Structures are given as structure tokens and as C-alpha cells.
Amino acid sequence: MAAWAAETVDGAMAECSNLGIPRVRADRPHTMAKARRRRKPSTLEKAALSRHCPGVMLMRNTEHHCDILVVGGGVAGLAAAVVMADLGFEVACVDAMPPEPTKAPALDGRTTALLQGAVRALSACGVWADCETESAPLNVMRIIDENGRRANAPLTTVFDSADVGEGPFGFNVPNAVLRQALMRRLRELANAHHIAPAKLSEIRYESTSVRATLEDGRVLTAALSIGADGKGSPCREAAGIRARRWTYGQTAMAFSVAHTRPHGNTSTEFHRPNGPLVLVPLPGNRSSVVWVERERGAAAFMNLDEDAFLRALAARTRNVLGDLTKVGPRFSYPVGSLLADRYAAHRLALVGESAHALPPIGAQGLNLGITDVTTLAEVLTDAWRQGCDIGAEEVLRSYERRRRPDVVARVIAVDALNRAVMTRFPPVQAARHLGLSLLDRFTPLKTALMRQGMVPVGEMPKMMRGEAIRPVRRLAQPSGTTGIS
Ligand SMILES: Cc1cc2nc3c(=O)[nH]c(=O)nc-3n(C[C@H](O)[C@H](O)[C@H](O)COP(=O)(O)OP(=O)(O)OC[C@H]3O[C@@H](n4cnc5c(N)ncnc54)[C@H](O)[C@@H]3O)c2cc1C
């Protein structure tokens, strides 16, 4: 049976005003119980019911309605679609890129160091089990500072997760593996529809719904849109939300390497004047590498043949992994930061890089994106239960209030760290060395910093704490057939 046919009705209804959120739609029935019993099935629902399958082919020049439209099917968008559908919302996720047919080993060369909270959230929605065997735990983080006078006698600071005592800091997973796991779960969810490749051409935020037109003429309407459409976010632009963007004249090269010495589940971050170079464990004697250089230098390294590239890398990694024997495909990314002025507007919530982007140092980017998604899930399920319109500005403001302090703090901290690593200004270098040596000697401070790095500023979302959120509707059993059209 399809998800909406098995819809449940929550018992106790609280007034939205308990949350400080006024009822938004005057035409809303007195209780959500009534509202949901009376609610006509959406076009997506009808189509799926008539076909007795979860997959829905969206016809051109027709209009389809769902609860939540996710624009962007990168890792943040897929995570948003899975989490919201897993909670019973009717979700459509539109992405301009085609879904990859196979588990491409190096789709974009990146891996993501996911902190424990993000791993808990992905476990809760049935995604993490597929990533486990292809990811490596991050037990120890080591910083080797070789800037300024430290070039020949670098200062090493070690952060051991055993000092915090809650298992590893997190796990390093290839983005390709994470994407496949998210897409597999999305296909399982009868109330989720992945529409790709399909490009959004126009989005309008109207009083009672959001209306999106795809380039091929299909129209989707929803109570809420989630903008997970990356740094250039068309959703953000259409809502008139400004974003501050800045760059550092750096390029990040991302790839994986095989090596002769075991990494011991230790991630090593070299702080060098041109930018950080980070080695992050993968299963076996393999590591993923993010090597940041000034733009021109990076272009020259990217053009080297494999042997020369490995020699250049070996010269910069102090033999910590022994001999480097093989390098995977290399990808490069401009390094920059982005901070949206607002994270939500009427019928739009931003998640992932449409709201914030940071240099690849300190493994914050997608972890922030997962915190966005799980916070939004909590806000939306609360609003739904209390009879509120999930796309209303007042609901979304509470999402923004919860996310903004954390995001601003992390963007500022990572920006400052990246600049401090790059600086050639001796007083700043000296201050950084002093800070690192103090940290190394003063364990309580180091432990506090490690804890701080792992949890968001403010309240940690329930899913990231390992607590369940009650779904808004009961889910249909997975059918195993595809929901991708
Ligand atoms: C080298 C490197 C290493 C990193 N390492 C880490 C790490 O260790 N830990 C960590 O937490 N983070 C890390 N990050 C950050 C992390 O990779 C990003 O935060 C994450 O990939 C961003 O995902 P996203 O889904 O927000 O954006 P994107 O991946 O940019 O996805 C946006 C999606 O929107 C779609 N889209 C755009 N416009 C349209 C349209 N008009 N219609 C339809 N679809 C559209 C695009 O097709 C795309 O699929 C790293 C980043 C880099 C560059």
C-alpha cells in the first residue's frame, strides 16, 4: 500500500501559537486530524496509487504536487530528500545531473569525513549501513605545523578521540559511496521521487505553495522547497537572498593514494604556507588526500604525470604513510567561502552549500549540511503535528534561528584558521605556534576543543543525538522497485 493510504493521524494537537507560530492559513481546518482525513490525494499520490508502484513518471506539461520539493541532488539534497521522506513527507528531489548508474569508484575524487552526529543521523534513516564497509574510522587527528621557522622542525599536535571517550571522531567515506547509499534509500521510499536529470528553470514562491517549472516543461508544486542547489543556488537567488562570497586564491586537489605504511586510522593535516595538505584514512593502506595550493601552483601539479605527481606529494608528506604507490583520478576545486544572509524565506529553506561553504579544512562542510537537514526535519515535524503550514515564514524562521549561530561561528572559525595557516606574517605565525603548543600540553583545553568541534553551537538535532523523530505519516513497506523517474 502506498504511504499516503496508510497515513496516521496524530493524537494530541497543540496550537501553533504554543511555538510562537501563528496559524498561517485561515482556511486550515480546526485540527490537523480533520485536515488530513479530508486532504485530497496529491497528483503524485494519485499517480502512484493508480499504478500500484512507488515510481511515478511525471508527464510533461502537467502539474504535480508534493509536501516538499528538494532542488539539488548533491549529497546535501539527497540527504534532505531521504530524511524528509523517511519521516513520512511526500518528497520530490530534482537534480540537473543524471543519477550515476554504477558505484563509480571516484565520482568526484572527494571523500567526506563525517563526524559522529552525522553518522548517527544517516544510520537513523537507513543509509549508513551501506557506507560502513567502505569507510574508515577517524580515531586520531594529527596537525603538523610546518609554517615559518617550523619548516625544518615542525610542531606536531595530536588529538586522540580516546581522550573524549565516545568512540572515533567519525568516519571517512567516499562521496560516491555516500551518494549511492542515499539514492538506494531514496528508491526504497515509496513517498520519494527522484527526478533526474532535470533542471529547474523557474521557481515562484506563492502565498499557499511554491511552484517550480523544469526546463522540459514539467511543473511541480509543494508546500515547501528546500534549496540544496549548491553555491550558485537558483532557489536562493529567486528568493532574493543575498550571499557573501570570498576566495583565497587557492585550489584544492582531491584524490586517493595507496601507500605502504598503515595509517592507523589517523588523519594528518600538514599546515603549509600555500594551504593545508590533509591525509584522511580509507579502508586498507589507502588514504584520501586534499592538497591545497595557490591557484597557479595547483594547475602545475595537476598537469604532472602520475610518477612526478607522486614524488611531489611524497616530498610534502614527510613519509608518514611510507612509499606512495598509486594515485587515483585527480580533481580540483576552487577554495572559497560563502555565507547566505538568510537561510530561509517564505516557502524556502536553504541547506548545504546554498547556505554556506568553507575551505576544506577541519571537515566541516557536509557536517554542517547534515546538521541543517536534521534541524529542519525537527522543525517541520513539530510544525506539522501542530497544524501549521510547513512552508510558512514563521516556521522557517525557527529553522533559521537554530542554524544561524552555528553556521556563522563555523564559517568565521574556518576562515580564520585558513588565513592563519596561509599567513607569512611572523606575529600571527608565532601566535598560532603558541596556541598549538599550549593545546598540546594542556589536555583539558584540548578535550574541550575536540568536543566543541564535534557538536553544533546551540542545540544538537535529535537525529544527531541518536534520538528518533516520530514520522508524520506511517511509511509503506519498501517495495524494492525504483522510485526514480
Ligand atoms: C576537496 C573537498 C573536500 C571536502 N571534504 C569534506 C569533509 O571531509 N567533510 C565535510 O563535511 N565536508 C567536506 N567538503 C564539503 C562537501 O563536499 C560539501 O559541503 C558538499 O559536497 C556540498 O554538497 P551540496 O549538496 O550542498 O552541494 P553540491 O554538491 O554543489 O550539489 C548541488 C546540486 O544542485 C544541483 N543543481 C544546481 N542548480 C540546479 C538547477 N537549476 N536545477 C536542478 N539541480 C540543480 C546540481 O546538479 C548539484 O547536484 C569538502 C569539499 C571539498 C571541495
Ligand as a Chemical Component Dictionary entry (heavy atoms), coordinates in Angstrom:
data_LIG
# 
_chem_comp.id                   LIG 
_chem_comp.type                 NON-POLYMER 
_chem_comp.pdbx_formal_charge   0 
_chem_comp.three_letter_code    LIG 
# 
loop_
_chem_comp_atom.comp_id 
_chem_comp_atom.atom_id 
_chem_comp_atom.alt_atom_id 
_chem_comp_atom.type_symbol 
_chem_comp_atom.charge 
_chem_comp_atom.model_Cartn_x 
_chem_comp_atom.model_Cartn_y 
_chem_comp_atom.model_Cartn_z 
_chem_comp_atom.pdbx_ordinal 
LIG C1  C1  C 0 38.096 18.927 -1.654  1  
LIG C2  C2  C 0 36.933 18.958 -0.708  2  
LIG C3  C3  C 0 36.933 18.152 0.430   3  
LIG C4  C4  C 0 35.851 18.197 1.329   4  
LIG N1  N1  N 0 35.898 17.416 2.460   5  
LIG C5  C5  C 0 34.874 17.472 3.345   6  
LIG C6  C6  C 0 34.908 16.696 4.558   7  
LIG O1  O1  O 0 35.858 15.954 4.826   8  
LIG N2  N2  N 0 33.852 16.798 5.426   9  
LIG C7  C7  C 0 32.779 17.599 5.161   10 
LIG O2  O2  O 0 31.856 17.651 5.978   11 
LIG N3  N3  N 0 32.726 18.333 4.023   12 
LIG C8  C8  C 0 33.737 18.290 3.109   13 
LIG N4  N4  N 0 33.683 19.027 1.955   14 
LIG C9  C9  C 0 32.479 19.810 1.662   15 
LIG C10 C10 C 0 31.406 18.937 0.997   16 
LIG O3  O3  O 0 31.948 18.185 -0.054  17 
LIG C11 C11 C 0 30.305 19.850 0.508   18 
LIG O4  O4  O 0 29.756 20.518 1.618   19 
LIG C12 C12 C 0 29.192 19.078 -0.161  20 
LIG O5  O5  O 0 29.646 18.287 -1.216  21 
LIG C13 C13 C 0 28.187 20.090 -0.710  22 
LIG O6  O6  O 0 27.088 19.404 -1.150  23 
LIG P1  P1  P 0 25.772 20.163 -1.637  24 
LIG O7  O7  O 0 24.816 19.064 -1.927  25 
LIG O8  O8  O 0 25.391 21.231 -0.687  26 
LIG O9  O9  O 0 26.187 20.940 -2.974  27 
LIG P2  P2  P 0 26.535 20.367 -4.426  28 
LIG O10 O10 O 0 27.311 19.114 -4.342  29 
LIG O11 O11 O 0 27.133 21.518 -5.173  30 
LIG O12 O12 O 0 25.123 19.979 -5.060  31 
LIG C14 C14 C 0 24.279 20.931 -5.660  32 
LIG C15 C15 C 0 23.354 20.176 -6.609  33 
LIG O13 O13 O 0 22.388 21.102 -7.105  34 
LIG C16 C16 C 0 22.130 20.786 -8.448  35 
LIG N5  N5  N 0 21.602 21.974 -9.128  36 
LIG C17 C17 C 0 22.155 23.211 -9.220  37 
LIG N6  N6  N 0 21.376 24.013 -9.964  38 
LIG C18 C18 C 0 20.296 23.263 -10.329 39 
LIG C19 C19 C 0 19.135 23.525 -11.114 40 
LIG N7  N7  N 0 18.918 24.729 -11.696 41 
LIG N8  N8  N 0 18.248 22.512 -11.307 42 
LIG C20 C20 C 0 18.440 21.296 -10.746 43 
LIG N9  N9  N 0 19.524 20.989 -9.992  44 
LIG C21 C21 C 0 20.431 21.969 -9.797  45 
LIG C22 C22 C 0 23.478 20.341 -9.012  46 
LIG O14 O14 O 0 23.288 19.477 -10.119 47 
LIG C23 C23 C 0 24.094 19.604 -7.819  48 
LIG O15 O15 O 0 23.870 18.202 -7.885  49 
LIG C24 C24 C 0 34.745 19.033 1.062   50 
LIG C25 C25 C 0 34.742 19.846 -0.086  51 
LIG C26 C26 C 0 35.830 19.811 -0.957  52 
LIG C27 C27 C 0 35.824 20.705 -2.188  53 
# 
loop_
_chem_comp_bond.comp_id 
_chem_comp_bond.atom_id_1 
_chem_comp_bond.atom_id_2 
_chem_comp_bond.value_order 
_chem_comp_bond.pdbx_ordinal 
LIG C1  C2  SING 1  
LIG C2  C3  SING 2  
LIG C2  C26 DOUB 3  
LIG C3  C4  DOUB 4  
LIG C4  N1  SING 5  
LIG C4  C24 SING 6  
LIG N1  C5  DOUB 7  
LIG C5  C6  SING 8  
LIG C5  C8  SING 9  
LIG C6  O1  DOUB 10 
LIG C6  N2  SING 11 
LIG N2  C7  SING 12 
LIG C7  O2  DOUB 13 
LIG C7  N3  SING 14 
LIG N3  C8  DOUB 15 
LIG C8  N4  SING 16 
LIG N4  C9  SING 17 
LIG N4  C24 SING 18 
LIG C9  C10 SING 19 
LIG C10 O3  SING 20 
LIG C10 C11 SING 21 
LIG C11 O4  SING 22 
LIG C11 C12 SING 23 
LIG C12 O5  SING 24 
LIG C12 C13 SING 25 
LIG C13 O6  SING 26 
LIG O6  P1  SING 27 
LIG P1  O7  DOUB 28 
LIG P1  O8  SING 29 
LIG P1  O9  SING 30 
LIG O9  P2  SING 31 
LIG P2  O10 DOUB 32 
LIG P2  O11 SING 33 
LIG P2  O12 SING 34 
LIG O12 C14 SING 35 
LIG C14 C15 SING 36 
LIG C15 O13 SING 37 
LIG C15 C23 SING 38 
LIG O13 C16 SING 39 
LIG C16 N5  SING 40 
LIG C16 C22 SING 41 
LIG N5  C17 SING 42 
LIG N5  C21 SING 43 
LIG C17 N6  DOUB 44 
LIG N6  C18 SING 45 
LIG C18 C19 SING 46 
LIG C18 C21 DOUB 47 
LIG C19 N7  SING 48 
LIG C19 N8  DOUB 49 
LIG N8  C20 SING 50 
LIG C20 N9  DOUB 51 
LIG N9  C21 SING 52 
LIG C22 O14 SING 53 
LIG C22 C23 SING 54 
LIG C23 O15 SING 55 
LIG C24 C25 DOUB 56 
LIG C25 C26 SING 57 
LIG C26 C27 SING 58 
# 
